[in-house]
Amino acid sequence: MTFERYKRQIEVFGILGQEKLMKAKVLVVGAGGLGSPVIAYLAAAGVGRIGIVDGDYVEESNLQRQVIHAGNLKENKAESAAKFVEKLNPHVVVDIYPYSINPKNAIDLIKPYDVVVGCPDNFKTRYIVNDACMLLGKPFVHAAVYGWEGELSVFTGKPCYRCYLPKAPTEIGRAIVGSTAGVFGSIQSAEVIKLITGSGEVMRGRIMRGDLASMDFFSFEISGNPECPVCSGRLRGIFEENYSGRCEIRRYE
Ligand SMILES: [Zn+2]
């Protein structure tokens, strides 16, 4: 092990924590504004295997916040992110998935990993990731950002994302300050490291909200919905019908 590289964090969570990180497999869904800090900090921390799912290509308007894609205009974001990881920490194995997650491939994509980090820019993907994670019993580290604001939680069973938000509200647009994505993506990476090493307290059953314009940060508990179609076990698969419109569950099996 390259002890020298990790010695400052080993002072925090110990050599056993570091070994757990180096054996861990984390899937990052979306290599954009949130995915950039998530991928950077997980790779820097020495997570053993990182899967990166993204079907988009780097555009000039992305670079204001998607800081891992410097110099890679027009390249696929999963491939571009893998190049960044290789430079930062060649000990990390990267699995590149240069396409979008969808109801057909979600289970196969998520199954090999220990933790899933949701970094998409749309509700449909959040619901696919939540539902597949709950079916497979995988922790789902969620964040969403808009303008100066963001929210974050970790779902490890009841309550799940659908308990909190049973159906999608209307999309509010794409306005975003790069720093906002940086803050919330960095916190997502910390939650992953806490989940894997056992250090600290994971943000389970709570939503954290923050507004960088007013610097108000707060968190509140969310309760499990006994009727939740997903974490109550009624949903038996990931079906296309459940991810159109407002993404309500219509088909259970
Ligand atoms: Zn639920």
Boltz pocket constraint, residues with backbone or C-beta under 6 A from the ligand:
constraints:
  - pocket:
      binder: B
      contacts: [[A, 157], [A, 158], [A, 159], [A, 160], [A, 161], [A, 162], [A, 163], [A, 164], [A, 225], [A, 228], [A, 229], [A, 230], [A, 231], [A, 232]]
      max_distance: 6.0
